[in-house]
Amino acid sequence: MNRYDVVVVGAGSAGCVLAARLSEDRSTSVLLLEAGPPDDALEVRLPASFYQLFRTERDWDLTTDPQPELAGRRLAWPRGRTLGGSSSINAMIYMRGAPVDYDGWGIPGWTWADLFPYFLRAEDNARGRSEWHAVGGPLRVEDLRRRHALTEAFLASAAAAGHAANPDFNGAAQDGVGPFQVTQRRGRRWSAADAYLRPALRRPNLTVLTDAQVRRVLVSGGRATGVAYGREGREHTVQAGEVVLAAGAVHSPQLLMLSGIGPGAHLRELGIEVLADLPVGEGLQDHPCVPVSWFLRPGVPDLRDDETPANVLRWLAGRRGPLASNVAEAGGFLRTRDGLPAPDVQLMSMPAVVADHGRALLPAGVTIAPTVVDVHSRGRLTLRSADPRWKPAIDAGYYTDPRDLDAAAAGVRAVQEIAASGPFKDLLDRPYGPAGLADPRRTVREATETLYHPVGTCAIGPVLDPELRVHGIAGLRVADAGAMPTVPRGNTNAPTIALAERAADLLRGRTAARPTTGVQA
Ligand SMILES: Cc1cc2nc3c(=O)[nH]c(=O)nc-3n(C[C@H](O)[C@H](O)[C@H](O)COP(=O)(O)OP(=O)(O)OC[C@H]3O[C@@H](n4cnc5c(N)ncnc54)[C@H](O)[C@@H]3O)c2cc1C
């Protein structure tokens, strides 16, 4: 078959939702094209091993340009490259963000009240149905089966430092400290491919191709007519009634630009014919995260000490034991100054030293990572080449707005207080890292890494209309994290899934019911 009603590009968090929801209507033929291999690796399923997927064939293994505000460092940017996309390599934290995030977009159809029903439609929360939560949706959300002793120590130390307990960051308010809920089913990762795609695979109207990298959108007379993709060493083309890009916040803008849709001057420099002059790539935002680590007093074990063959067997036998951990087991939200409408810093607590995205082998330790979640800085994504095999250039723009640096430094001070309080006072040894912790702003510049949450590169508004259609090109939408105008306060998997749920309704011409619960005062 060489023509489909809808071709979805990218089988990540959004693409799996779209393919599954659109193929519910058996009269709609859907093709889902994924550049990466299938998701049949143990490290995808086994929660604590996700970082072992970095720099493998299931990671796009991207790197930013040197970041001037980070002492010129280039940061590693892992992105999932397999069925499930980044939801197959992520840390599984289930977080929706704050209502002010979506209301702040100011876009009809994308307010919190509009999106809340889609968070609920997606959700199957092990805690049961409540004002804030739903059961029966595809995305399983659970509490961790077990928390590391150092996570309990973090929670007690944060309480001793004056942080209120918050048992549910997706409830009435984000503020406070507590354990995260995770996208797992009975102790194994529950990616968007598990949640949405696998149950739909038997449908005759859904075709999924892996190892199929889309190279450009085919456009004729101002209308997208299909895509060209590479597979098994050859270029193929396929026709589509509608093309939906869900290749993520890095690759959807890359594909638009390769297809002649982007900043005109930039495309002309690379010899690409300009079909629509749009600020693609220009609204990039990400969450900067400052992993602050301490070594432990001699004899105190961390999660790395649990990485044993016996514990792998224990997990294989019953999905139990320490390796069911998502590593970032607990955290919290705080406001670093008065007058904010919602928290501006998220904390992530990890029972290990996290350096080089968990890949560096170091003595036992603890990490508390303050992350700026009310981000003011913007970066820019551009092409290095008109050749689709080249990785795009990423200027993440971290801390180019000084308010973000102030918030990050205040976050570092907050985690220093936690480390000096409660049980941590007796467990922690010296701080890890080149800067020590004497100068929080220096720590921020020397330690900041991505929290893996890029958005805004194909934003609703400048690039897309409120129905996610690319301005000026018919039959072409973008429906992934790149469509978010700003990054929400929290991890971006659940927001991307909610966005894709709504995108599927837009494609099907449906509108959702209004929520009857869960509206914040
Ligand atoms: C290491 C890591 C940890 C994270 N931790 C968390 C967390 O704990 N909680 C949370 O909520 N969020 C987390 N995130 C973020 C979250 O997973 C992402 O925001 C979300 O998955 C983005 O969804 P997406 O659909 O926009 O893109 P993706 O899920 O990245 O999907 C894009 C898909 O498109 C494919 N693709 C790209 N280019 C092409 C092409 N040319 N042709 C065909 N296919 C293509 C990719 O291979 C990929 O499968 C994390 C992300 C990472 C990388």
The ligand as an SDF file (V2000), in Angstrom:
LIG
                    3D

 53 58  0  0  0  0  0  0  0  0999 V2000
   16.6080   10.5850   29.3520 C   0  0  0  0  0  0  0  0  0  0  0  0
   15.2540   11.1970   29.4530 C   0  0  0  0  0  0  0  0  0  0  0  0
   14.6100   11.2290   30.6890 C   0  0  0  0  0  0  0  0  0  0  0  0
   13.3440   11.8020   30.7920 C   0  0  0  0  0  0  0  0  0  0  0  0
   12.6600   11.6840   31.9680 N   0  0  0  0  0  0  0  0  0  0  0  0
   11.3440   12.0460   32.0070 C   0  0  0  0  0  0  0  0  0  0  0  0
   10.5420   11.7230   33.1210 C   0  0  0  0  0  0  0  0  0  0  0  0
   10.9880   11.1050   34.0950 O   0  0  0  0  0  0  0  0  0  0  0  0
    9.2350   12.1050   33.0990 N   0  0  0  0  0  0  0  0  0  0  0  0
    8.7000   12.8020   32.0540 C   0  0  0  0  0  0  0  0  0  0  0  0
    7.5250   13.1620   32.1210 O   0  0  0  0  0  0  0  0  0  0  0  0
    9.4500   13.1080   30.9790 N   0  0  0  0  0  0  0  0  0  0  0  0
   10.7350   12.7100   30.9100 C   0  0  0  0  0  0  0  0  0  0  0  0
   11.4680   12.9360   29.7880 N   0  0  0  0  0  0  0  0  0  0  0  0
   10.8610   13.7190   28.7010 C   0  0  0  0  0  0  0  0  0  0  0  0
    9.7790   12.9840   27.9330 C   0  0  0  0  0  0  0  0  0  0  0  0
   10.1000   11.6180   27.7990 O   0  0  0  0  0  0  0  0  0  0  0  0
    9.6180   13.6710   26.5670 C   0  0  0  0  0  0  0  0  0  0  0  0
    9.2400   15.0210   26.7690 O   0  0  0  0  0  0  0  0  0  0  0  0
    8.5690   13.0240   25.6940 C   0  0  0  0  0  0  0  0  0  0  0  0
    8.8110   11.6530   25.5630 O   0  0  0  0  0  0  0  0  0  0  0  0
    8.5800   13.7020   24.3250 C   0  0  0  0  0  0  0  0  0  0  0  0
    7.6670   13.0630   23.4800 O   0  0  0  0  0  0  0  0  0  0  0  0
    7.6620   13.3590   21.9250 P   0  0  0  0  0  0  0  0  0  0  0  0
    6.5860   12.5240   21.3410 O   0  0  0  0  0  0  0  0  0  0  0  0
    7.6050   14.8230   21.7030 O   0  0  0  0  0  0  0  0  0  0  0  0
    9.0900   12.8930   21.3810 O   0  0  0  0  0  0  0  0  0  0  0  0
    9.8000   11.4760   21.5130 P   0  0  0  0  0  0  0  0  0  0  0  0
    9.1450   10.6380   22.5510 O   0  0  0  0  0  0  0  0  0  0  0  0
   11.2440   11.7440   21.6520 O   0  0  0  0  0  0  0  0  0  0  0  0
    9.4860   10.7640   20.1270 O   0  0  0  0  0  0  0  0  0  0  0  0
   10.0000   11.1450   18.8860 C   0  0  0  0  0  0  0  0  0  0  0  0
   10.1040    9.8790   18.0480 C   0  0  0  0  0  0  0  0  0  0  0  0
   10.3100   10.2510   16.6920 O   0  0  0  0  0  0  0  0  0  0  0  0
   11.3320    9.4380   16.1430 C   0  0  0  0  0  0  0  0  0  0  0  0
   11.9340   10.1760   15.0360 N   0  0  0  0  0  0  0  0  0  0  0  0
   12.7150   11.2790   15.1060 C   0  0  0  0  0  0  0  0  0  0  0  0
   13.0660   11.6610   13.8700 N   0  0  0  0  0  0  0  0  0  0  0  0
   12.4760   10.8110   13.0110 C   0  0  0  0  0  0  0  0  0  0  0  0
   12.4660   10.7090   11.6030 C   0  0  0  0  0  0  0  0  0  0  0  0
   13.1240   11.5810   10.8190 N   0  0  0  0  0  0  0  0  0  0  0  0
   11.7580    9.7040   11.0290 N   0  0  0  0  0  0  0  0  0  0  0  0
   11.0640    8.8020   11.8110 C   0  0  0  0  0  0  0  0  0  0  0  0
   11.0760    8.8510   13.1610 N   0  0  0  0  0  0  0  0  0  0  0  0
   11.7580    9.8700   13.7390 C   0  0  0  0  0  0  0  0  0  0  0  0
   12.2650    9.2020   17.3130 C   0  0  0  0  0  0  0  0  0  0  0  0
   13.1180    8.1060   17.0960 O   0  0  0  0  0  0  0  0  0  0  0  0
   11.2860    9.0040   18.4500 C   0  0  0  0  0  0  0  0  0  0  0  0
   10.8720    7.6650   18.5640 O   0  0  0  0  0  0  0  0  0  0  0  0
   12.7390   12.3970   29.6490 C   0  0  0  0  0  0  0  0  0  0  0  0
   13.3870   12.3610   28.4210 C   0  0  0  0  0  0  0  0  0  0  0  0
   14.6340   11.7630   28.3070 C   0  0  0  0  0  0  0  0  0  0  0  0
   15.3050   11.7290   26.9730 C   0  0  0  0  0  0  0  0  0  0  0  0
  1  2  1  0
  2  3  1  0
  2 52  2  0
  3  4  2  0
  4  5  1  0
  4 50  1  0
  5  6  2  0
  6  7  1  0
  6 13  1  0
  7  8  2  0
  7  9  1  0
  9 10  1  0
 10 11  2  0
 10 12  1  0
 12 13  2  0
 13 14  1  0
 14 15  1  0
 14 50  1  0
 15 16  1  0
 16 17  1  0
 16 18  1  0
 18 19  1  0
 18 20  1  0
 20 21  1  0
 20 22  1  0
 22 23  1  0
 23 24  1  0
 24 25  2  0
 24 26  1  0
 24 27  1  0
 27 28  1  0
 28 29  2  0
 28 30  1  0
 28 31  1  0
 31 32  1  0
 32 33  1  0
 33 34  1  0
 33 48  1  0
 34 35  1  0
 35 36  1  0
 35 46  1  0
 36 37  1  0
 36 45  1  0
 37 38  2  0
 38 39  1  0
 39 40  1  0
 39 45  2  0
 40 41  1  0
 40 42  2  0
 42 43  1  0
 43 44  2  0
 44 45  1  0
 46 47  1  0
 46 48  1  0
 48 49  1  0
 50 51  2  0
 51 52  1  0
 52 53  1  0
M  END
$$$$
